[in-house]
Amino acid sequence: MPLNAKVDFIVMGCDGIWEFHTNQQVVDNVYMQMQRKVRINKICDNWLDTCLSPNVTRTMGKGCDNMSMILIDFRRT
């Protein structure tokens, strides 16, 4: 998708942040936090916390991968 005035943000991240969630879930969560005026770095922290495995045995290793996330905000504030 070409960048234009309709693009609010881009999320880049390693495979660890996509193990449990769809692209749409990530977008919905980021939008919700942006509407609440949560700082960008905190949005990333919050999302990465949701990706952590609560129980390694039960998730068969999912949520134990390395995770990194970059959120680029194109909105003009």
Chimera marker file (.cmm) of the C-alpha trace (Angstrom):
<marker_set name="trace">
<marker id="1" x="0.000" y="0.000" z="0.000" r="1" g="1" b="0" radius="0.5"/>
<marker id="2" x="1.467" y="3.391" z="-0.914" r="1" g="1" b="0" radius="0.5"/>
<marker id="3" x="1.766" y="5.915" z="1.886" r="1" g="1" b="0" radius="0.5"/>
<marker id="4" x="-0.776" y="8.707" z="1.734" r="1" g="1" b="0" radius="0.5"/>
<marker id="5" x="-2.762" y="10.935" z="4.080" r="1" g="1" b="0" radius="0.5"/>
<marker id="6" x="-4.997" y="7.979" z="5.033" r="1" g="1" b="0" radius="0.5"/>
<marker id="7" x="-2.159" y="6.010" z="6.643" r="1" g="1" b="0" radius="0.5"/>
<marker id="8" x="-2.071" y="6.721" z="10.385" r="1" g="1" b="0" radius="0.5"/>
<marker id="9" x="0.685" y="4.329" z="11.440" r="1" g="1" b="0" radius="0.5"/>
<marker id="10" x="2.822" y="1.344" z="10.533" r="1" g="1" b="0" radius="0.5"/>
<marker id="11" x="3.644" y="-1.545" z="12.842" r="1" g="1" b="0" radius="0.5"/>
<marker id="12" x="6.821" y="-3.489" z="12.203" r="1" g="1" b="0" radius="0.5"/>
<marker id="13" x="7.775" y="-6.418" z="14.327" r="1" g="1" b="0" radius="0.5"/>
<marker id="14" x="9.449" y="-9.781" z="14.410" r="1" g="1" b="0" radius="0.5"/>
<marker id="15" x="7.517" y="-13.029" z="14.195" r="1" g="1" b="0" radius="0.5"/>
<marker id="16" x="7.164" y="-13.271" z="17.972" r="1" g="1" b="0" radius="0.5"/>
<marker id="17" x="4.455" y="-10.591" z="18.047" r="1" g="1" b="0" radius="0.5"/>
<marker id="18" x="2.335" y="-12.327" z="15.394" r="1" g="1" b="0" radius="0.5"/>
<marker id="19" x="2.152" y="-15.788" z="17.017" r="1" g="1" b="0" radius="0.5"/>
<marker id="20" x="-1.153" y="-15.253" z="18.839" r="1" g="1" b="0" radius="0.5"/>
<marker id="21" x="-2.729" y="-12.276" z="17.071" r="1" g="1" b="0" radius="0.5"/>
<marker id="22" x="-3.904" y="-11.294" z="13.606" r="1" g="1" b="0" radius="0.5"/>
<marker id="23" x="-2.895" y="-8.118" z="11.792" r="1" g="1" b="0" radius="0.5"/>
<marker id="24" x="-6.379" y="-6.738" z="12.454" r="1" g="1" b="0" radius="0.5"/>
<marker id="25" x="-6.091" y="-7.386" z="16.196" r="1" g="1" b="0" radius="0.5"/>
<marker id="26" x="-2.822" y="-5.460" z="16.281" r="1" g="1" b="0" radius="0.5"/>
<marker id="27" x="-4.316" y="-2.539" z="14.321" r="1" g="1" b="0" radius="0.5"/>
<marker id="28" x="-7.455" y="-2.437" z="16.476" r="1" g="1" b="0" radius="0.5"/>
<marker id="29" x="-5.403" y="-2.463" z="19.659" r="1" g="1" b="0" radius="0.5"/>
<marker id="30" x="-3.048" y="0.288" z="18.468" r="1" g="1" b="0" radius="0.5"/>
<marker id="31" x="-5.983" y="2.487" z="17.369" r="1" g="1" b="0" radius="0.5"/>
<marker id="32" x="-7.743" y="1.982" z="20.695" r="1" g="1" b="0" radius="0.5"/>
<marker id="33" x="-4.654" y="2.991" z="22.650" r="1" g="1" b="0" radius="0.5"/>
<marker id="34" x="-3.991" y="5.977" z="20.363" r="1" g="1" b="0" radius="0.5"/>
<marker id="35" x="-7.537" y="7.203" z="20.992" r="1" g="1" b="0" radius="0.5"/>
<marker id="36" x="-6.801" y="7.009" z="24.728" r="1" g="1" b="0" radius="0.5"/>
<marker id="37" x="-3.687" y="9.146" z="24.074" r="1" g="1" b="0" radius="0.5"/>
<marker id="38" x="-1.294" y="6.424" z="25.258" r="1" g="1" b="0" radius="0.5"/>
<marker id="39" x="2.315" y="7.249" z="24.382" r="1" g="1" b="0" radius="0.5"/>
<marker id="40" x="3.793" y="5.314" z="21.452" r="1" g="1" b="0" radius="0.5"/>
<marker id="41" x="6.461" y="3.578" z="23.525" r="1" g="1" b="0" radius="0.5"/>
<marker id="42" x="3.828" y="2.476" z="26.043" r="1" g="1" b="0" radius="0.5"/>
<marker id="43" x="1.604" y="1.115" z="23.248" r="1" g="1" b="0" radius="0.5"/>
<marker id="44" x="4.506" y="-1.111" z="22.193" r="1" g="1" b="0" radius="0.5"/>
<marker id="45" x="5.177" y="-2.162" z="25.798" r="1" g="1" b="0" radius="0.5"/>
<marker id="46" x="1.504" y="-2.995" z="26.328" r="1" g="1" b="0" radius="0.5"/>
<marker id="47" x="1.280" y="-5.013" z="23.125" r="1" g="1" b="0" radius="0.5"/>
<marker id="48" x="4.459" y="-6.974" z="23.817" r="1" g="1" b="0" radius="0.5"/>
<marker id="49" x="3.087" y="-7.835" z="27.265" r="1" g="1" b="0" radius="0.5"/>
<marker id="50" x="-0.002" y="-9.383" z="25.623" r="1" g="1" b="0" radius="0.5"/>
<marker id="51" x="2.268" y="-11.597" z="23.515" r="1" g="1" b="0" radius="0.5"/>
<marker id="52" x="4.091" y="-13.192" z="26.457" r="1" g="1" b="0" radius="0.5"/>
<marker id="53" x="3.197" y="-16.765" z="27.225" r="1" g="1" b="0" radius="0.5"/>
<marker id="54" x="1.391" y="-17.153" z="30.553" r="1" g="1" b="0" radius="0.5"/>
<marker id="55" x="2.366" y="-20.823" z="30.633" r="1" g="1" b="0" radius="0.5"/>
<marker id="56" x="5.149" y="-22.215" z="28.433" r="1" g="1" b="0" radius="0.5"/>
<marker id="57" x="3.932" y="-25.804" z="28.720" r="1" g="1" b="0" radius="0.5"/>
<marker id="58" x="0.342" y="-24.998" z="27.797" r="1" g="1" b="0" radius="0.5"/>
<marker id="59" x="1.269" y="-22.797" z="24.808" r="1" g="1" b="0" radius="0.5"/>
<marker id="60" x="3.892" y="-25.265" z="23.544" r="1" g="1" b="0" radius="0.5"/>
<marker id="61" x="6.535" y="-22.544" z="23.364" r="1" g="1" b="0" radius="0.5"/>
<marker id="62" x="4.418" y="-19.835" z="21.729" r="1" g="1" b="0" radius="0.5"/>
<marker id="63" x="4.956" y="-16.519" z="23.475" r="1" g="1" b="0" radius="0.5"/>
<marker id="64" x="8.529" y="-17.414" z="24.368" r="1" g="1" b="0" radius="0.5"/>
<marker id="65" x="10.107" y="-16.189" z="21.139" r="1" g="1" b="0" radius="0.5"/>
<marker id="66" x="12.125" y="-12.991" z="20.997" r="1" g="1" b="0" radius="0.5"/>
<marker id="67" x="9.887" y="-9.993" z="20.366" r="1" g="1" b="0" radius="0.5"/>
<marker id="68" x="10.525" y="-6.545" z="18.999" r="1" g="1" b="0" radius="0.5"/>
<marker id="69" x="8.076" y="-3.957" z="17.726" r="1" g="1" b="0" radius="0.5"/>
<marker id="70" x="8.410" y="-0.592" z="16.021" r="1" g="1" b="0" radius="0.5"/>
<marker id="71" x="5.381" y="1.669" z="15.762" r="1" g="1" b="0" radius="0.5"/>
<marker id="72" x="5.667" y="4.633" z="13.400" r="1" g="1" b="0" radius="0.5"/>
<marker id="73" x="2.997" y="7.292" z="13.910" r="1" g="1" b="0" radius="0.5"/>
<marker id="74" x="2.190" y="9.421" z="10.846" r="1" g="1" b="0" radius="0.5"/>
<marker id="75" x="-0.637" y="11.378" z="12.442" r="1" g="1" b="0" radius="0.5"/>
<marker id="76" x="-0.170" y="15.105" z="12.800" r="1" g="1" b="0" radius="0.5"/>
<marker id="77" x="-0.846" y="16.171" z="16.337" r="1" g="1" b="0" radius="0.5"/>
<link id1="1" id2="2" r="1" g="1" b="0" radius="0.2"/>
<link id1="2" id2="3" r="1" g="1" b="0" radius="0.2"/>
<link id1="3" id2="4" r="1" g="1" b="0" radius="0.2"/>
<link id1="4" id2="5" r="1" g="1" b="0" radius="0.2"/>
<link id1="5" id2="6" r="1" g="1" b="0" radius="0.2"/>
<link id1="6" id2="7" r="1" g="1" b="0" radius="0.2"/>
<link id1="7" id2="8" r="1" g="1" b="0" radius="0.2"/>
<link id1="8" id2="9" r="1" g="1" b="0" radius="0.2"/>
<link id1="9" id2="10" r="1" g="1" b="0" radius="0.2"/>
<link id1="10" id2="11" r="1" g="1" b="0" radius="0.2"/>
<link id1="11" id2="12" r="1" g="1" b="0" radius="0.2"/>
<link id1="12" id2="13" r="1" g="1" b="0" radius="0.2"/>
<link id1="13" id2="14" r="1" g="1" b="0" radius="0.2"/>
<link id1="14" id2="15" r="1" g="1" b="0" radius="0.2"/>
<link id1="15" id2="16" r="1" g="1" b="0" radius="0.2"/>
<link id1="16" id2="17" r="1" g="1" b="0" radius="0.2"/>
<link id1="17" id2="18" r="1" g="1" b="0" radius="0.2"/>
<link id1="18" id2="19" r="1" g="1" b="0" radius="0.2"/>
<link id1="19" id2="20" r="1" g="1" b="0" radius="0.2"/>
<link id1="20" id2="21" r="1" g="1" b="0" radius="0.2"/>
<link id1="21" id2="22" r="1" g="1" b="0" radius="0.2"/>
<link id1="22" id2="23" r="1" g="1" b="0" radius="0.2"/>
<link id1="23" id2="24" r="1" g="1" b="0" radius="0.2"/>
<link id1="24" id2="25" r="1" g="1" b="0" radius="0.2"/>
<link id1="25" id2="26" r="1" g="1" b="0" radius="0.2"/>
<link id1="26" id2="27" r="1" g="1" b="0" radius="0.2"/>
<link id1="27" id2="28" r="1" g="1" b="0" radius="0.2"/>
<link id1="28" id2="29" r="1" g="1" b="0" radius="0.2"/>
<link id1="29" id2="30" r="1" g="1" b="0" radius="0.2"/>
<link id1="30" id2="31" r="1" g="1" b="0" radius="0.2"/>
<link id1="31" id2="32" r="1" g="1" b="0" radius="0.2"/>
<link id1="32" id2="33" r="1" g="1" b="0" radius="0.2"/>
<link id1="33" id2="34" r="1" g="1" b="0" radius="0.2"/>
<link id1="34" id2="35" r="1" g="1" b="0" radius="0.2"/>
<link id1="35" id2="36" r="1" g="1" b="0" radius="0.2"/>
<link id1="36" id2="37" r="1" g="1" b="0" radius="0.2"/>
<link id1="37" id2="38" r="1" g="1" b="0" radius="0.2"/>
<link id1="38" id2="39" r="1" g="1" b="0" radius="0.2"/>
<link id1="39" id2="40" r="1" g="1" b="0" radius="0.2"/>
<link id1="40" id2="41" r="1" g="1" b="0" radius="0.2"/>
<link id1="41" id2="42" r="1" g="1" b="0" radius="0.2"/>
<link id1="42" id2="43" r="1" g="1" b="0" radius="0.2"/>
<link id1="43" id2="44" r="1" g="1" b="0" radius="0.2"/>
<link id1="44" id2="45" r="1" g="1" b="0" radius="0.2"/>
<link id1="45" id2="46" r="1" g="1" b="0" radius="0.2"/>
<link id1="46" id2="47" r="1" g="1" b="0" radius="0.2"/>
<link id1="47" id2="48" r="1" g="1" b="0" radius="0.2"/>
<link id1="48" id2="49" r="1" g="1" b="0" radius="0.2"/>
<link id1="49" id2="50" r="1" g="1" b="0" radius="0.2"/>
<link id1="50" id2="51" r="1" g="1" b="0" radius="0.2"/>
<link id1="51" id2="52" r="1" g="1" b="0" radius="0.2"/>
<link id1="52" id2="53" r="1" g="1" b="0" radius="0.2"/>
<link id1="53" id2="54" r="1" g="1" b="0" radius="0.2"/>
<link id1="54" id2="55" r="1" g="1" b="0" radius="0.2"/>
<link id1="55" id2="56" r="1" g="1" b="0" radius="0.2"/>
<link id1="56" id2="57" r="1" g="1" b="0" radius="0.2"/>
<link id1="57" id2="58" r="1" g="1" b="0" radius="0.2"/>
<link id1="58" id2="59" r="1" g="1" b="0" radius="0.2"/>
<link id1="59" id2="60" r="1" g="1" b="0" radius="0.2"/>
<link id1="60" id2="61" r="1" g="1" b="0" radius="0.2"/>
<link id1="61" id2="62" r="1" g="1" b="0" radius="0.2"/>
<link id1="62" id2="63" r="1" g="1" b="0" radius="0.2"/>
<link id1="63" id2="64" r="1" g="1" b="0" radius="0.2"/>
<link id1="64" id2="65" r="1" g="1" b="0" radius="0.2"/>
<link id1="65" id2="66" r="1" g="1" b="0" radius="0.2"/>
<link id1="66" id2="67" r="1" g="1" b="0" radius="0.2"/>
<link id1="67" id2="68" r="1" g="1" b="0" radius="0.2"/>
<link id1="68" id2="69" r="1" g="1" b="0" radius="0.2"/>
<link id1="69" id2="70" r="1" g="1" b="0" radius="0.2"/>
<link id1="70" id2="71" r="1" g="1" b="0" radius="0.2"/>
<link id1="71" id2="72" r="1" g="1" b="0" radius="0.2"/>
<link id1="72" id2="73" r="1" g="1" b="0" radius="0.2"/>
<link id1="73" id2="74" r="1" g="1" b="0" radius="0.2"/>
<link id1="74" id2="75" r="1" g="1" b="0" radius="0.2"/>
<link id1="75" id2="76" r="1" g="1" b="0" radius="0.2"/>
<link id1="76" id2="77" r="1" g="1" b="0" radius="0.2"/>
</marker_set>
